[in-house]
Amino acid sequence: MNSPRRQLRLTFPSSGISVLAELLDDEAPASAALVWSMLPVETKAIHGMYSGAEVFAMVDKPQPAPAENLVQLPLPGEILYFFDPGSGATGAKKPVGEIVVVYGRGVTLRAHEGVPTHCTLCARIPGDWKYDWREFAQECRKARWEGPQLLRIERVEG
């Protein structure tokens, strides 16, 4: 029998709306460990400009993750880790790391200038985005229409 997966709690403090996500230690062990080591994170969730229905939280001291469990067409509820070393012609000219939350359908991951990219799939919100965690998806959508929203991502211990 498999042991239960480690969990993350994602919360929008302004509304108190939160969801639990399961770390995919079995599918992306090194990346899951990297994200776990960065927690807690509390920062503004920014809506993606290029990819679609996703928000991301930039992390302090970003580190590259191994190329494991990579996706370009993530599904709603998937949580990804993105790293950009900052070597492109556009963008931040310094390393950037993001924890990405996909909250709706039709996401195609793209970096600066719309260039296709891949992210590491490292956690997943269980259930159906249209029924089980609709309020959380609506909070994510606020980042698109109202601007960045404070998001806390933390470990669930025990």
Secondary structure, 3 states (H helix, E strand, C coil): CCCCCCEEEEEECCCCEEEEEEECCCCCHHHHHHHHHHCCEEEEEEECCCCCCEEEEECCCCCCCCCCCEECCCCCCEEEEEEECCCCCCCCCCCEEEEEEECCCCCCCECHHHCECCEEEEEECCCCCCCCCHHHHHHHHHHHHCCCEEEEEEEECC
